[in-house]
Amino acid sequence: MAKDWGGMVAELSEFEDARDFWAYWGFQPWSFQGMAGVYRRVTAVKGALLGEAARFYSDDFIVWRHHGEADSALVYRTWQPVRDVMLHRFVFLVEHGPCPRPRRRAYLLGARGFLEISHYDLGAKGPQSVADLAPLIEKVWEVVQNGPVGSAES
């Protein structure tokens, strides 16, 4: 397991072993430019008196294989908005490594959506912007470190 020190690759491939857990929460495998992790699309529906007024999506990416800040900068520079997706949220996992401040980008002043990039140090409190994903990440980390809860191995 390599860490993000001096440009080395952050490789937390143990997270790949939790495929069933990720699938249960709607995630599927994802890769881009040498990075790897999981992805899911969440649907938000705005209701009105006469029914649905709007529908938009949020894409969550949890990235465990990456080159630290270099890859997060690559995503920041090159990621493009997608029709009807209001938020593209990337969480780069690190183990006891540096966690730069979250970065945000608005596409066309927010009319075409937003990009949000955070780094999450496993076992530490992450940024507020990923508070909904933190329990999932920590649960997978616990399972891959200790084995399934209640298993004979723990």
C-alpha positions in Angstrom: 0.0 0.0 0.0 1.8 3.1 -1.2 1.0 6.6 0.2 1.0 10.0 -1.3 4.5 11.2 -0.3 6.6 13.0 -2.7 4.5 12.3 -5.8 4.1 8.6 -5.1 0.8 6.9 -6.0 -1.8 6.6 -3.3 -2.8 2.9 -3.7 -5.5 1.7 -1.4 -6.5 -1.2 -3.5 -8.1 -2.9 -0.5 -11.1 -0.8 -1.3 -11.6 -2.7 -4.5 -12.2 -5.9 -2.5 -15.4 -4.4 -1.1 -17.3 -4.6 -4.4 -20.5 -5.9 -2.8 -20.6 -3.1 -0.3 -20.1 -0.4 -3.0 -22.7 -2.0 -5.2 -25.2 -2.1 -2.3 -24.8 1.7 -2.0 -25.2 2.2 -5.8 -21.5 2.6 -6.7 -19.9 1.0 -9.7 -16.2 0.8 -10.7 -14.7 3.9 -12.3 -11.3 4.8 -13.8 -9.9 7.9 -15.5 -6.3 8.8 -16.6 -4.7 6.1 -14.3 -7.0 6.9 -11.3 -9.4 4.3 -10.0 -12.3 4.1 -7.6 -16.0 4.0 -7.6 -18.8 6.3 -8.9 -22.5 6.7 -8.4 -25.2 9.1 -9.7 -27.8 10.4 -7.2 -31.1 11.8 -8.5 -32.7 14.8 -6.9 -36.3 15.6 -7.8 -37.9 19.0 -7.0 -41.6 18.6 -6.5 -44.3 21.2 -7.1 -48.1 21.4 -6.6 -48.7 19.9 -10.1 -45.9 17.3 -9.9 -42.3 17.2 -10.7 -40.8 20.7 -11.3 -37.2 19.7 -11.9 -34.8 16.8 -11.9 -31.1 17.0 -11.5 -28.2 14.7 -10.7 -25.2 14.6 -8.5 -22.2 12.4 -9.3 -20.0 11.1 -6.5 -16.5 9.7 -7.2 -14.4 8.0 -4.5 -10.9 7.7 -5.7 -8.4 5.4 -4.0 -5.7 5.1 -6.7 -4.2 8.5 -7.7 -1.1 10.7 -7.7 -2.4 13.0 -4.9 -2.6 16.7 -5.7 -1.4 16.2 -9.3 -4.4 14.1 -10.1 -6.8 16.3 -8.2 -5.4 19.3 -10.2 -5.9 17.4 -13.4 -9.5 16.7 -12.6 -10.0 20.4 -11.6 -8.5 21.6 -14.9 -10.1 19.1 -17.3 -13.4 17.9 -15.9 -16.3 19.2 -18.0 -19.9 19.7 -17.0 -22.5 17.2 -18.0 -26.1 18.0 -18.9 -28.5 17.9 -15.9 -25.6 17.1 -13.4 -25.5 19.9 -10.9 -22.6 18.5 -8.8 -19.5 16.5 -9.6 -18.0 15.5 -6.3 -14.6 13.9 -6.1 -13.2 12.4 -2.9 -9.5 11.5 -3.0 -8.6 9.0 -0.3 -5.2 9.2 1.5 -3.9 7.3 4.5 -2.1 9.5 7.0 -1.1 11.9 4.2 -1.5 15.6 3.4 -5.0 16.8 2.8 -5.2 20.1 0.9 -8.2 22.3 1.3 -11.3 21.4 -0.7 -11.5 23.1 -4.1 -14.7 24.2 -5.8 -15.4 25.3 -9.4 -18.6 26.7 -10.9 -19.4 26.1 -14.5 -21.0 29.2 -16.1 -21.6 30.8 -12.7 -23.2 27.6 -11.5 -25.9 27.4 -14.2 -24.1 24.4 -15.7 -23.2 22.8 -12.3 -20.3 22.6 -9.9 -17.2 20.6 -9.4 -16.0 19.9 -5.8 -12.7 18.1 -5.0 -11.8 17.0 -1.5 -9.1 14.8 0.1 -10.1 12.5 2.9 -7.6 11.2 5.4 -8.8 7.7 6.5 -9.5 7.6 10.2 -9.5 11.4 10.5 -12.4 13.8 10.3 -13.0 14.8 6.7 -14.3 18.1 5.3 -17.9 18.9 5.9 -18.7 18.6 2.2 -18.2 14.8 2.3 -20.0 14.2 5.6 -22.6 12.0 3.9 -19.9 9.8 2.3 -17.5 9.6 5.3 -19.5 6.9 7.2 -19.4 4.7 4.0 -15.7 5.2 3.5 -14.9 4.6 7.1 -17.0 1.4 7.2 -15.2 0.0 4.2 -11.9 0.9 5.7 -12.8 -0.8 8.9 -13.9 -4.0 7.1 -10.8 -4.2 4.9 -8.5 -3.6 7.9 -10.3 -6.0 10.3 -12.4 -8.3 8.3 -16.2 -8.3 8.3 -17.9 -7.4 11.6 -18.6 -10.6 13.5 -16.3 -12.7 11.3 -14.1 -15.5 12.7 -11.0 -13.6 11.6 -11.6 -10.5 13.8 
